[in-house]
Amino acid sequence: MPFALPHLVAGFIAVMVGYTSSVILIIQAATAAGADTAQVASWLWTLGIGMG
């Protein structure tokens, strides 16, 4: 059984922790650099593509 529920839950949690911790860093860095909301959204979109 390759797709057991505990494996899927563990994978989902790992992805969420990795992505959300990166989101916090991106938002802080963009804010410190003086980026507007559109630029922050672009950085987050790029993060999503890069992690995918």
ModelCIF file with pLDDT and N, C-alpha, C, O atoms, coordinates in Angstrom:
data_MODEL
#
_entry.id   MODEL 
#
_entity.id                         1 
_entity.type                       polymer 
_entity.pdbx_number_of_molecules   1 
#
_entity_poly.entity_id                      1 
_entity_poly.type                           'polypeptide(L)' 
_entity_poly.nstd_linkage                   no 
_entity_poly.nstd_monomer                   no 
_entity_poly.pdbx_seq_one_letter_code       MPFALPHLVAGFIAVMVGYTSSVILIIQAATAAGADTAQVASWLWTLGIGMG 
_entity_poly.pdbx_seq_one_letter_code_can   MPFALPHLVAGFIAVMVGYTSSVILIIQAATAAGADTAQVASWLWTLGIGMG 
_entity_poly.pdbx_strand_id                 A 
#
loop_
_entity_poly_seq.entity_id 
_entity_poly_seq.num 
_entity_poly_seq.mon_id 
_entity_poly_seq.hetero 
1 1  MET n 
1 2  PRO n 
1 3  PHE n 
1 4  ALA n 
1 5  LEU n 
1 6  PRO n 
1 7  HIS n 
1 8  LEU n 
1 9  VAL n 
1 10 ALA n 
1 11 GLY n 
1 12 PHE n 
1 13 ILE n 
1 14 ALA n 
1 15 VAL n 
1 16 MET n 
1 17 VAL n 
1 18 GLY n 
1 19 TYR n 
1 20 THR n 
1 21 SER n 
1 22 SER n 
1 23 VAL n 
1 24 ILE n 
1 25 LEU n 
1 26 ILE n 
1 27 ILE n 
1 28 GLN n 
1 29 ALA n 
1 30 ALA n 
1 31 THR n 
1 32 ALA n 
1 33 ALA n 
1 34 GLY n 
1 35 ALA n 
1 36 ASP n 
1 37 THR n 
1 38 ALA n 
1 39 GLN n 
1 40 VAL n 
1 41 ALA n 
1 42 SER n 
1 43 TRP n 
1 44 LEU n 
1 45 TRP n 
1 46 THR n 
1 47 LEU n 
1 48 GLY n 
1 49 ILE n 
1 50 GLY n 
1 51 MET n 
1 52 GLY n 
#
_struct_asym.id          A 
_struct_asym.entity_id   1 
#
loop_
_ma_qa_metric.id 
_ma_qa_metric.mode 
_ma_qa_metric.name 
_ma_qa_metric.software_group_id 
_ma_qa_metric.type 
1 global pLDDT . pLDDT 
2 local  pLDDT . pLDDT 
#
_ma_qa_metric_global.metric_id      1 
_ma_qa_metric_global.metric_value   90.67 
_ma_qa_metric_global.model_id       1 
_ma_qa_metric_global.ordinal_id     1 
#
loop_
_ma_qa_metric_local.label_asym_id 
_ma_qa_metric_local.label_comp_id 
_ma_qa_metric_local.label_seq_id 
_ma_qa_metric_local.metric_id 
_ma_qa_metric_local.metric_value 
_ma_qa_metric_local.model_id 
_ma_qa_metric_local.ordinal_id 
A MET 1  2 63.00 1 1  
A PRO 2  2 76.00 1 2  
A PHE 3  2 81.00 1 3  
A ALA 4  2 90.00 1 4  
A LEU 5  2 92.00 1 5  
A PRO 6  2 92.00 1 6  
A HIS 7  2 92.00 1 7  
A LEU 8  2 92.00 1 8  
A VAL 9  2 94.00 1 9  
A ALA 10 2 94.00 1 10 
A GLY 11 2 91.00 1 11 
A PHE 12 2 92.00 1 12 
A ILE 13 2 94.00 1 13 
A ALA 14 2 91.00 1 14 
A VAL 15 2 88.00 1 15 
A MET 16 2 90.00 1 16 
A VAL 17 2 91.00 1 17 
A GLY 18 2 87.00 1 18 
A TYR 19 2 88.00 1 19 
A THR 20 2 90.00 1 20 
A SER 21 2 89.00 1 21 
A SER 22 2 91.00 1 22 
A VAL 23 2 93.00 1 23 
A ILE 24 2 93.00 1 24 
A LEU 25 2 93.00 1 25 
A ILE 26 2 93.00 1 26 
A ILE 27 2 94.00 1 27 
A GLN 28 2 95.00 1 28 
A ALA 29 2 94.00 1 29 
A ALA 30 2 94.00 1 30 
A THR 31 2 93.00 1 31 
A ALA 32 2 96.00 1 32 
A ALA 33 2 95.00 1 33 
A GLY 34 2 95.00 1 34 
A ALA 35 2 95.00 1 35 
A ASP 36 2 94.00 1 36 
A THR 37 2 94.00 1 37 
A ALA 38 2 95.00 1 38 
A GLN 39 2 95.00 1 39 
A VAL 40 2 95.00 1 40 
A ALA 41 2 95.00 1 41 
A SER 42 2 95.00 1 42 
A TRP 43 2 93.00 1 43 
A LEU 44 2 93.00 1 44 
A TRP 45 2 93.00 1 45 
A THR 46 2 92.00 1 46 
A LEU 47 2 89.00 1 47 
A GLY 48 2 87.00 1 48 
A ILE 49 2 91.00 1 49 
A GLY 50 2 87.00 1 50 
A MET 51 2 81.00 1 51 
A GLY 52 2 75.00 1 52 
#
loop_
_atom_site.group_PDB 
_atom_site.id 
_atom_site.type_symbol 
_atom_site.label_atom_id 
_atom_site.label_alt_id 
_atom_site.label_comp_id 
_atom_site.label_asym_id 
_atom_site.label_entity_id 
_atom_site.label_seq_id 
_atom_site.pdbx_PDB_ins_code 
_atom_site.Cartn_x 
_atom_site.Cartn_y 
_atom_site.Cartn_z 
_atom_site.occupancy 
_atom_site.B_iso_or_equiv 
_atom_site.pdbx_formal_charge 
_atom_site.auth_seq_id 
_atom_site.auth_comp_id 
_atom_site.auth_asym_id 
_atom_site.auth_atom_id 
_atom_site.pdbx_PDB_model_num 
ATOM 1   N N  . MET A 1 1  ? 0.847  -1.170 0.000  1.00 63.00 ? 1  MET A N  1 
ATOM 2   C CA . MET A 1 1  ? 0.000  0.000  0.000  1.00 63.00 ? 1  MET A CA 1 
ATOM 3   C C  . MET A 1 1  ? 0.905  1.252  0.000  1.00 63.00 ? 1  MET A C  1 
ATOM 4   O O  . MET A 1 1  ? 1.336  1.688  1.067  1.00 63.00 ? 1  MET A O  1 
ATOM 5   N N  . PRO A 1 2  ? 1.193  1.822  -1.155 1.00 76.00 ? 2  PRO A N  1 
ATOM 6   C CA . PRO A 1 2  ? 2.139  2.948  -1.225 1.00 76.00 ? 2  PRO A CA 1 
ATOM 7   C C  . PRO A 1 2  ? 1.572  4.279  -0.741 1.00 76.00 ? 2  PRO A C  1 
ATOM 8   O O  . PRO A 1 2  ? 2.345  5.160  -0.364 1.00 76.00 ? 2  PRO A O  1 
ATOM 9   N N  . PHE A 1 3  ? 0.269  4.455  -0.737 1.00 81.00 ? 3  PHE A N  1 
ATOM 10  C CA . PHE A 1 3  ? -0.328 5.737  -0.354 1.00 81.00 ? 3  PHE A CA 1 
ATOM 11  C C  . PHE A 1 3  ? -1.140 5.597  0.929  1.00 81.00 ? 3  PHE A C  1 
ATOM 12  O O  . PHE A 1 3  ? -2.357 5.780  0.926  1.00 81.00 ? 3  PHE A O  1 
ATOM 13  N N  . ALA A 1 4  ? -0.462 5.275  2.018  1.00 90.00 ? 4  ALA A N  1 
ATOM 14  C CA . ALA A 1 4  ? -1.135 5.161  3.306  1.00 90.00 ? 4  ALA A CA 1 
ATOM 15  C C  . ALA A 1 4  ? -1.405 6.569  3.842  1.00 90.00 ? 4  ALA A C  1 
ATOM 16  O O  . ALA A 1 4  ? -0.634 7.495  3.593  1.00 90.00 ? 4  ALA A O  1 
ATOM 17  N N  . LEU A 1 5  ? -2.485 6.714  4.564  1.00 92.00 ? 5  LEU A N  1 
ATOM 18  C CA . LEU A 1 5  ? -2.887 8.014  5.097  1.00 92.00 ? 5  LEU A CA 1 
ATOM 19  C C  . LEU A 1 5  ? -1.804 8.666  5.962  1.00 92.00 ? 5  LEU A C  1 
ATOM 20  O O  . LEU A 1 5  ? -1.566 9.863  5.806  1.00 92.00 ? 5  LEU A O  1 
ATOM 21  N N  . PRO A 1 6  ? -1.142 7.944  6.862  1.00 92.00 ? 6  PRO A N  1 
ATOM 22  C CA . PRO A 1 6  ? -0.091 8.596  7.666  1.00 92.00 ? 6  PRO A CA 1 
ATOM 23  C C  . PRO A 1 6  ? 1.050  9.162  6.812  1.00 92.00 ? 6  PRO A C  1 
ATOM 24  O O  . PRO A 1 6  ? 1.628  10.193 7.153  1.00 92.00 ? 6  PRO A O  1 
ATOM 25  N N  . HIS A 1 7  ? 1.368  8.494  5.718  1.00 92.00 ? 7  HIS A N  1 
ATOM 26  C CA . HIS A 1 7  ? 2.418  8.982  4.831  1.00 92.00 ? 7  HIS A CA 1 
ATOM 27  C C  . HIS A 1 7  ? 1.990  10.272 4.133  1.00 92.00 ? 7  HIS A C  1 
ATOM 28  O O  . HIS A 1 7  ? 2.781  11.206 4.001  1.00 92.00 ? 7  HIS A O  1 
ATOM 29  N N  . LEU A 1 8  ? 0.755  10.317 3.695  1.00 92.00 ? 8  LEU A N  1 
ATOM 30  C CA . LEU A 1 8  ? 0.241  11.518 3.041  1.00 92.00 ? 8  LEU A CA 1 
ATOM 31  C C  . LEU A 1 8  ? 0.169  12.688 4.010  1.00 92.00 ? 8  LEU A C  1 
ATOM 32  O O  . LEU A 1 8  ? 0.511  13.813 3.647  1.00 92.00 ? 8  LEU A O  1 
ATOM 33  N N  . VAL A 1 9  ? -0.268 12.437 5.233  1.00 94.00 ? 9  VAL A N  1 
ATOM 34  C CA . VAL A 1 9  ? -0.359 13.488 6.241  1.00 94.00 ? 9  VAL A CA 1 
ATOM 35  C C  . VAL A 1 9  ? 1.036  14.005 6.592  1.00 94.00 ? 9  VAL A C  1 
ATOM 36  O O  . VAL A 1 9  ? 1.232  15.215 6.704  1.00 94.00 ? 9  VAL A O  1 
ATOM 37  N N  . ALA A 1 10 ? 1.988  13.121 6.763  1.00 94.00 ? 10 ALA A N  1 
ATOM 38  C CA . ALA A 1 10 ? 3.362  13.529 7.080  1.00 94.00 ? 10 ALA A CA 1 
ATOM 39  C C  . ALA A 1 10 ? 3.956  14.354 5.941  1.00 94.00 ? 10 ALA A C  1 
ATOM 40  O O  . ALA A 1 10 ? 4.634  15.352 6.188  1.00 94.00 ? 10 ALA A O  1 
ATOM 41  N N  . GLY A 1 11 ? 3.714  13.955 4.723  1.00 91.00 ? 11 GLY A N  1 
ATOM 42  C CA . GLY A 1 11 ? 4.199  14.716 3.573  1.00 91.00 ? 11 GLY A CA 1 
ATOM 43  C C  . GLY A 1 11 ? 3.555  16.079 3.492  1.00 91.00 ? 11 GLY A C  1 
ATOM 44  O O  . GLY A 1 11 ? 4.232  17.069 3.212  1.00 91.00 ? 11 GLY A O  1 
ATOM 45  N N  . PHE A 1 12 ? 2.264  16.146 3.730  1.00 92.00 ? 12 PHE A N  1 
ATOM 46  C CA . PHE A 1 12 ? 1.544  17.425 3.697  1.00 92.00 ? 12 PHE A CA 1 
ATOM 47  C C  . PHE A 1 12 ? 2.069  18.370 4.772  1.00 92.00 ? 12 PHE A C  1 
ATOM 48  O O  . PHE A 1 12 ? 2.271  19.556 4.512  1.00 92.00 ? 12 PHE A O  1 
ATOM 49  N N  . ILE A 1 13 ? 2.288  17.856 5.965  1.00 94.00 ? 13 ILE A N  1 
ATOM 50  C CA . ILE A 1 13 ? 2.812  18.688 7.052  1.00 94.00 ? 13 ILE A CA 1 
ATOM 51  C C  . ILE A 1 13 ? 4.211  19.190 6.717  1.00 94.00 ? 13 ILE A C  1 
ATOM 52  O O  . ILE A 1 13 ? 4.519  20.355 6.967  1.00 94.00 ? 13 ILE A O  1 
ATOM 53  N N  . ALA A 1 14 ? 5.052  18.348 6.164  1.00 91.00 ? 14 ALA A N  1 
ATOM 54  C CA . ALA A 1 14 ? 6.408  18.756 5.789  1.00 91.00 ? 14 ALA A CA 1 
ATOM 55  C C  . ALA A 1 14 ? 6.381  19.859 4.739  1.00 91.00 ? 14 ALA A C  1 
ATOM 56  O O  . ALA A 1 14 ? 7.155  20.812 4.823  1.00 91.00 ? 14 ALA A O  1 
ATOM 57  N N  . VAL A 1 15 ? 5.504  19.742 3.758  1.00 88.00 ? 15 VAL A N  1 
ATOM 58  C CA . VAL A 1 15 ? 5.390  20.765 2.719  1.00 88.00 ? 15 VAL A CA 1 
ATOM 59  C C  . VAL A 1 15 ? 4.879  22.072 3.303  1.00 88.00 ? 15 VAL A C  1 
ATOM 60  O O  . VAL A 1 15 ? 5.395  23.141 2.980  1.00 88.00 ? 15 VAL A O  1 
ATOM 61  N N  . MET A 1 16 ? 3.876  21.994 4.152  1.00 90.00 ? 16 MET A N  1 
ATOM 62  C CA . MET A 1 16 ? 3.317  23.206 4.750  1.00 90.00 ? 16 MET A CA 1 
ATOM 63  C C  . MET A 1 16 ? 4.329  23.924 5.635  1.00 90.00 ? 16 MET A C  1 
ATOM 64  O O  . MET A 1 16 ? 4.429  25.150 5.580  1.00 90.00 ? 16 MET A O  1 
ATOM 65  N N  . VAL A 1 17 ? 5.074  23.193 6.443  1.00 91.00 ? 17 VAL A N  1 
ATOM 66  C CA . VAL A 1 17 ? 6.087  23.812 7.303  1.00 91.00 ? 17 VAL A CA 1 
ATOM 67  C C  . VAL A 1 17 ? 7.181  24.449 6.451  1.00 91.00 ? 17 VAL A C  1 
ATOM 68  O O  . VAL A 1 17 ? 7.603  25.572 6.728  1.00 91.00 ? 17 VAL A O  1 
ATOM 69  N N  . GLY A 1 18 ? 7.639  23.751 5.427  1.00 87.00 ? 18 GLY A N  1 
ATOM 70  C CA . GLY A 1 18 ? 8.678  24.296 4.555  1.00 87.00 ? 18 GLY A CA 1 
ATOM 71  C C  . GLY A 1 18 ? 8.220  25.538 3.812  1.00 87.00 ? 18 GLY A C  1 
ATOM 72  O O  . GLY A 1 18 ? 8.966  26.512 3.707  1.00 87.00 ? 18 GLY A O  1 
ATOM 73  N N  . TYR A 1 19 ? 7.004  25.509 3.297  1.00 88.00 ? 19 TYR A N  1 
ATOM 74  C CA . TYR A 1 19 ? 6.502  26.651 2.530  1.00 88.00 ? 19 TYR A CA 1 
ATOM 75  C C  . TYR A 1 19 ? 6.205  27.843 3.425  1.00 88.00 ? 19 TYR A C  1 
ATOM 76  O O  . TYR A 1 19 ? 6.577  28.969 3.097  1.00 88.00 ? 19 TYR A O  1 
ATOM 77  N N  . THR A 1 20 ? 5.538  27.610 4.553  1.00 90.00 ? 20 THR A N  1 
ATOM 78  C CA . THR A 1 20 ? 5.165  28.743 5.401  1.00 90.00 ? 20 THR A CA 1 
ATOM 79  C C  . THR A 1 20 ? 6.373  29.405 6.033  1.00 90.00 ? 20 THR A C  1 
ATOM 80  O O  . THR A 1 20 ? 6.385  30.624 6.206  1.00 90.00 ? 20 THR A O  1 
ATOM 81  N N  . SER A 1 21 ? 7.389  28.630 6.380  1.00 89.00 ? 21 SER A N  1 
ATOM 82  C CA . SER A 1 21 ? 8.588  29.255 6.942  1.00 89.00 ? 21 SER A CA 1 
ATOM 83  C C  . SER A 1 21 ? 9.283  30.099 5.879  1.00 89.00 ? 21 SER A C  1 
ATOM 84  O O  . SER A 1 21 ? 9.834  31.154 6.194  1.00 89.00 ? 21 SER A O  1 
ATOM 85  N N  . SER A 1 22 ? 9.266  29.655 4.643  1.00 91.00 ? 22 SER A N  1 
ATOM 86  C CA . SER A 1 22 ? 9.851  30.440 3.557  1.00 91.00 ? 22 SER A CA 1 
ATOM 87  C C  . SER A 1 22 ? 9.026  31.687 3.270  1.00 91.00 ? 22 SER A C  1 
ATOM 88  O O  . SER A 1 22 ? 9.585  32.734 2.943  1.00 91.00 ? 22 SER A O  1 
ATOM 89  N N  . VAL A 1 23 ? 7.717  31.593 3.385  1.00 93.00 ? 23 VAL A N  1 
ATOM 90  C CA . VAL A 1 23 ? 6.835  32.741 3.153  1.00 93.00 ? 23 VAL A CA 1 
ATOM 91  C C  . VAL A 1 23 ? 7.154  33.859 4.142  1.00 93.00 ? 23 VAL A C  1 
ATOM 92  O O  . VAL A 1 23 ? 7.224  35.028 3.764  1.00 93.00 ? 23 VAL A O  1 
ATOM 93  N N  . ILE A 1 24 ? 7.344  33.500 5.396  1.00 93.00 ? 24 ILE A N  1 
ATOM 94  C CA . ILE A 1 24 ? 7.659  34.499 6.416  1.00 93.00 ? 24 ILE A CA 1 
ATOM 95  C C  . ILE A 1 24 ? 8.964  35.208 6.063  1.00 93.00 ? 24 ILE A C  1 
ATOM 96  O O  . ILE A 1 24 ? 9.048  36.433 6.158  1.00 93.00 ? 24 ILE A O  1 
ATOM 97  N N  . LEU A 1 25 ? 9.967  34.458 5.662  1.00 93.00 ? 25 LEU A N  1 
ATOM 98  C CA . LEU A 1 25 ? 11.254 35.067 5.299  1.00 93.00 ? 25 LEU A CA 1 
ATOM 99  C C  . LEU A 1 25 ? 11.121 35.972 4.080  1.00 93.00 ? 25 LEU A C  1 
ATOM 100 O O  . LEU A 1 25 ? 11.705 37.055 4.042  1.00 93.00 ? 25 LEU A O  1 
ATOM 101 N N  . ILE A 1 26 ? 10.357 35.534 3.090  1.00 93.00 ? 26 ILE A N  1 
ATOM 102 C CA . ILE A 1 26 ? 10.175 36.334 1.873  1.00 93.00 ? 26 ILE A CA 1 
ATOM 103 C C  . ILE A 1 26 ? 9.454  37.636 2.204  1.00 93.00 ? 26 ILE A C  1 
ATOM 104 O O  . ILE A 1 26 ? 9.859  38.700 1.736  1.00 93.00 ? 26 ILE A O  1 
ATOM 105 N N  . ILE A 1 27 ? 8.409  37.568 2.993  1.00 94.00 ? 27 ILE A N  1 
ATOM 106 C CA . ILE A 1 27 ? 7.652  38.779 3.335  1.00 94.00 ? 27 ILE A CA 1 
ATOM 107 C C  . ILE A 1 27 ? 8.537  39.750 4.110  1.00 94.00 ? 27 ILE A C  1 
ATOM 108 O O  . ILE A 1 27 ? 8.516  40.951 3.843  1.00 94.00 ? 27 ILE A O  1 
ATOM 109 N N  . GLN A 1 28 ? 9.313  39.245 5.067  1.00 95.00 ? 28 GLN A N  1 
ATOM 110 C CA . GLN A 1 28 ? 10.188 40.121 5.838  1.00 95.00 ? 28 GLN A CA 1 
ATOM 111 C C  . GLN A 1 28 ? 11.264 40.740 4.966  1.00 95.00 ? 28 GLN A C  1 
ATOM 112 O O  . GLN A 1 28 ? 11.556 41.928 5.098  1.00 95.00 ? 28 GLN A O  1 
ATOM 113 N N  . ALA A 1 29 ? 11.857 39.960 4.080  1.00 94.00 ? 29 ALA A N  1 
ATOM 114 C CA . ALA A 1 29 ? 12.906 40.488 3.199  1.00 94.00 ? 29 ALA A CA 1 
ATOM 115 C C  . ALA A 1 29 ? 12.338 41.516 2.228  1.00 94.00 ? 29 ALA A C  1 
ATOM 116 O O  . ALA A 1 29 ? 12.955 42.556 1.998  1.00 94.00 ? 29 ALA A O  1 
ATOM 117 N N  . ALA A 1 30 ? 11.182 41.238 1.661  1.00 94.00 ? 30 ALA A N  1 
ATOM 118 C CA . ALA A 1 30 ? 10.576 42.159 0.709  1.00 94.00 ? 30 ALA A CA 1 
ATOM 119 C C  . ALA A 1 30 ? 10.172 43.461 1.398  1.00 94.00 ? 30 ALA A C  1 
ATOM 120 O O  . ALA A 1 30 ? 10.351 44.547 0.845  1.00 94.00 ? 30 ALA A O  1 
ATOM 121 N N  . THR A 1 31 ? 9.632  43.345 2.600  1.00 93.00 ? 31 THR A N  1 
ATOM 122 C CA . THR A 1 31 ? 9.252  44.540 3.346  1.00 93.00 ? 31 THR A CA 1 
ATOM 123 C C  . THR A 1 31 ? 10.480 45.380 3.684  1.00 93.00 ? 31 THR A C  1 
ATOM 124 O O  . THR A 1 31 ? 10.445 46.605 3.576  1.00 93.00 ? 31 THR A O  1 
ATOM 125 N N  . ALA A 1 32 ? 11.547 44.733 4.086  1.00 96.00 ? 32 ALA A N  1 
ATOM 126 C CA . ALA A 1 32 ? 12.786 45.446 4.407  1.00 96.00 ? 32 ALA A CA 1 
ATOM 127 C C  . ALA A 1 32 ? 13.385 46.113 3.171  1.00 96.00 ? 32 ALA A C  1 
ATOM 128 O O  . ALA A 1 32 ? 14.049 47.145 3.274  1.00 96.00 ? 32 ALA A O  1 
ATOM 129 N N  . ALA A 1 33 ? 13.147 45.521 2.010  1.00 95.00 ? 33 ALA A N  1 
ATOM 130 C CA . ALA A 1 33 ? 13.670 46.086 0.764  1.00 95.00 ? 33 ALA A CA 1 
ATOM 131 C C  . ALA A 1 33 ? 12.767 47.184 0.212  1.00 95.00 ? 33 ALA A C  1 
ATOM 132 O O  . ALA A 1 33 ? 13.118 47.832 -0.773 1.00 95.00 ? 33 ALA A O  1 
ATOM 133 N N  . GLY A 1 34 ? 11.602 47.402 0.836  1.00 95.00 ? 34 GLY A N  1 
ATOM 134 C CA . GLY A 1 34 ? 10.693 48.443 0.390  1.00 95.00 ? 34 GLY A CA 1 
ATOM 135 C C  . GLY A 1 34 ? 9.780  48.036 -0.750 1.00 95.00 ? 34 GLY A C  1 
ATOM 136 O O  . GLY A 1 34 ? 9.294  48.889 -1.493 1.00 95.00 ? 34 GLY A O  1 
ATOM 137 N N  . ALA A 1 35 ? 9.539  46.729 -0.898 1.00 95.00 ? 35 ALA A N  1 
ATOM 138 C CA . ALA A 1 35 ? 8.682  46.246 -1.980 1.00 95.00 ? 35 ALA A CA 1 
ATOM 139 C C  . ALA A 1 35 ? 7.216  46.552 -1.686 1.00 95.00 ? 35 ALA A C  1 
ATOM 140 O O  . ALA A 1 35 ? 6.794  46.552 -0.529 1.00 95.00 ? 35 ALA A O  1 
ATOM 141 N N  . ASP A 1 36 ? 6.450  46.810 -2.735 1.00 94.00 ? 36 ASP A N  1 
ATOM 142 C CA . ASP A 1 36 ? 5.008  47.006 -2.560 1.00 94.00 ? 36 ASP A CA 1 
ATOM 143 C C  . ASP A 1 36 ? 4.313  45.646 -2.591 1.00 94.00 ? 36 ASP A C  1 
ATOM 144 O O  . ASP A 1 36 ? 4.964  44.618 -2.779 1.00 94.00 ? 36 ASP A O  1 
ATOM 145 N N  . THR A 1 37 ? 3.004  45.638 -2.408 1.00 94.00 ? 37 THR A N  1 
ATOM 146 C CA . THR A 1 37 ? 2.277  44.364 -2.307 1.00 94.00 ? 37 THR A CA 1 
ATOM 147 C C  . THR A 1 37 ? 2.338  43.544 -3.591 1.00 94.00 ? 37 THR A C  1 
ATOM 148 O O  . THR A 1 37 ? 2.365  42.315 -3.537 1.00 94.00 ? 37 THR A O  1 
ATOM 149 N N  . ALA A 1 38 ? 2.360  44.203 -4.735 1.00 95.00 ? 38 ALA A N  1 
ATOM 150 C CA . ALA A 1 38 ? 2.453  43.463 -5.997 1.00 95.00 ? 38 ALA A CA 1 
ATOM 151 C C  . ALA A 1 38 ? 3.801  42.757 -6.119 1.00 95.00 ? 38 ALA A C  1 
ATOM 152 O O  . ALA A 1 38 ? 3.875  41.635 -6.621 1.00 95.00 ? 38 ALA A O  1 
ATOM 153 N N  . GLN A 1 39 ? 4.849  43.403 -5.669 1.00 95.00 ? 39 GLN A N  1 
ATOM 154 C CA . GLN A 1 39 ? 6.168  42.782 -5.722 1.00 95.00 ? 39 GLN A CA 1 
ATOM 155 C C  . GLN A 1 39 ? 6.268  41.620 -4.737 1.00 95.00 ? 39 GLN A C  1 
ATOM 156 O O  . GLN A 1 39 ? 6.857  40.586 -5.050 1.00 95.00 ? 39 GLN A O  1 
ATOM 157 N N  . VAL A 1 40 ? 5.697  41.790 -3.556 1.00 95.00 ? 40 VAL A N  1 
ATOM 158 C CA . VAL A 1 40 ? 5.698  40.698 -2.582 1.00 95.00 ? 40 VAL A CA 1 
ATOM 159 C C  . VAL A 1 40 ? 4.934  39.506 -3.154 1.00 95.00 ? 40 VAL A C  1 
ATOM 160 O O  . VAL A 1 40 ? 5.383  38.366 -3.028 1.00 95.00 ? 40 VAL A O  1 
ATOM 161 N N  . ALA A 1 41 ? 3.800  39.754 -3.772 1.00 95.00 ? 41 ALA A N  1 
ATOM 162 C CA . ALA A 1 41 ? 3.023  38.674 -4.388 1.00 95.00 ? 41 ALA A CA 1 
ATOM 163 C C  . ALA A 1 41 ? 3.817  37.981 -5.478 1.00 95.00 ? 41 ALA A C  1 
ATOM 164 O O  . ALA A 1 41 ? 3.740  36.761 -5.625 1.00 95.00 ? 41 ALA A O  1 
ATOM 165 N N  . SER A 1 42 ? 4.576  38.745 -6.238 1.00 95.00 ? 42 SER A N  1 
ATOM 166 C CA . SER A 1 42 ? 5.410  38.160 -7.281 1.00 95.00 ? 42 SER A CA 1 
ATOM 167 C C  . SER A 1 42 ? 6.492  37.273 -6.677 1.00 95.00 ? 42 SER A C  1 
ATOM 168 O O  . SER A 1 42 ? 6.766  36.189 -7.193 1.00 95.00 ? 42 SER A O  1 
ATOM 169 N N  . TRP A 1 43 ? 7.100  37.721 -5.599 1.00 93.00 ? 43 TRP A N  1 
ATOM 170 C CA . TRP A 1 43 ? 8.121  36.916 -4.929 1.00 93.00 ? 43 TRP A CA 1 
ATOM 171 C C  . TRP A 1 43 ? 7.515  35.623 -4.393 1.00 93.00 ? 43 TRP A C  1 
ATOM 172 O O  . TRP A 1 43 ? 8.132  34.562 -4.483 1.00 93.00 ? 43 TRP A O  1 
ATOM 173 N N  . LEU A 1 44 ? 6.310  35.711 -3.835 1.00 93.00 ? 44 LEU A N  1 
ATOM 174 C CA . LEU A 1 44 ? 5.666  34.511 -3.303 1.00 93.00 ? 44 LEU A CA 1 
ATOM 175 C C  . LEU A 1 44 ? 5.274  33.553 -4.422 1.00 93.00 ? 44 LEU A C  1 
ATOM 176 O O  . LEU A 1 44 ? 5.361  32.336 -4.259 1.00 93.00 ? 44 LEU A O  1 
ATOM 177 N N  . TRP A 1 45 ? 4.846  34.091 -5.546 1.00 93.00 ? 45 TRP A N  1 
ATOM 178 C CA . TRP A 1 45 ? 4.515  33.258 -6.704 1.00 93.00 ? 45 TRP A CA 1 
ATOM 179 C C  . TRP A 1 45 ? 5.771  32.524 -7.188 1.00 93.00 ? 45 TRP A C  1 
ATOM 180 O O  . TRP A 1 45 ? 5.727  31.337 -7.512 1.00 93.00 ? 45 TRP A O  1 
ATOM 181 N N  . THR A 1 46 ? 6.884  33.254 -7.230 1.00 92.00 ? 46 THR A N  1 
ATOM 182 C CA . THR A 1 46 ? 8.151  32.665 -7.652 1.00 92.00 ? 46 THR A CA 1 
ATOM 183 C C  . THR A 1 46 ? 8.577  31.576 -6.661 1.00 92.00 ? 46 THR A C  1 
ATOM 184 O O  . THR A 1 46 ? 9.091  30.536 -7.071 1.00 92.00 ? 46 THR A O  1 
ATOM 185 N N  . LEU A 1 47 ? 8.367  31.808 -5.376 1.00 89.00 ? 47 LEU A N  1 
ATOM 186 C CA . LEU A 1 47 ? 8.676  30.797 -4.371 1.00 89.00 ? 47 LEU A CA 1 
ATOM 187 C C  . LEU A 1 47 ? 7.859  29.538 -4.614 1.00 89.00 ? 47 LEU A C  1 
ATOM 188 O O  . LEU A 1 47 ? 8.391  28.430 -4.554 1.00 89.00 ? 47 LEU A O  1 
ATOM 189 N N  . GLY A 1 48 ? 6.579  29.700 -4.887 1.00 87.00 ? 48 GLY A N  1 
ATOM 190 C CA . GLY A 1 48 ? 5.731  28.547 -5.156 1.00 87.00 ? 48 GLY A CA 1 
ATOM 191 C C  . GLY A 1 48 ? 6.179  27.754 -6.378 1.00 87.00 ? 48 GLY A C  1 
ATOM 192 O O  . GLY A 1 48 ? 6.194  26.523 -6.358 1.00 87.00 ? 48 GLY A O  1 
ATOM 193 N N  . ILE A 1 49 ? 6.542  28.463 -7.434 1.00 91.00 ? 49 ILE A N  1 
ATOM 194 C CA . ILE A 1 49 ? 7.039  27.796 -8.640 1.00 91.00 ? 49 ILE A CA 1 
ATOM 195 C C  . ILE A 1 49 ? 8.358  27.084 -8.359 1.00 91.00 ? 49 ILE A C  1 
ATOM 196 O O  . ILE A 1 49 ? 8.571  25.948 -8.783 1.00 91.00 ? 49 ILE A O  1 
ATOM 197 N N  . GLY A 1 50 ? 9.241  27.775 -7.634 1.00 87.00 ? 50 GLY A N  1 
ATOM 198 C CA . GLY A 1 50 ? 10.551 27.180 -7.330 1.00 87.00 ? 50 GLY A CA 1 
ATOM 199 C C  . GLY A 1 50 ? 10.449 25.945 -6.450 1.00 87.00 ? 50 GLY A C  1 
ATOM 200 O O  . GLY A 1 50 ? 11.190 24.981 -6.637 1.00 87.00 ? 50 GLY A O  1 
ATOM 201 N N  . MET A 1 51 ? 9.541  25.973 -5.500 1.00 81.00 ? 51 MET A N  1 
ATOM 202 C CA . MET A 1 51 ? 9.384  24.812 -4.629 1.00 81.00 ? 51 MET A CA 1 
ATOM 203 C C  . MET A 1 51 ? 8.635  23.674 -5.320 1.00 81.00 ? 51 MET A C  1 
ATOM 204 O O  . MET A 1 51 ? 8.739  22.514 -4.921 1.00 81.00 ? 51 MET A O  1 
ATOM 205 N N  . GLY A 1 52 ? 7.893  24.017 -6.342 1.00 75.00 ? 52 GLY A N  1 
ATOM 206 C CA . GLY A 1 52 ? 7.147  22.989 -7.073 1.00 75.00 ? 52 GLY A CA 1 
ATOM 207 C C  . GLY A 1 52 ? 8.043  22.199 -7.958 1.00 75.00 ? 52 GLY A C  1 
ATOM 208 O O  . GLY A 1 52 ? 7.583  21.289 -8.648 1.00 75.00 ? 52 GLY A O  1 
#
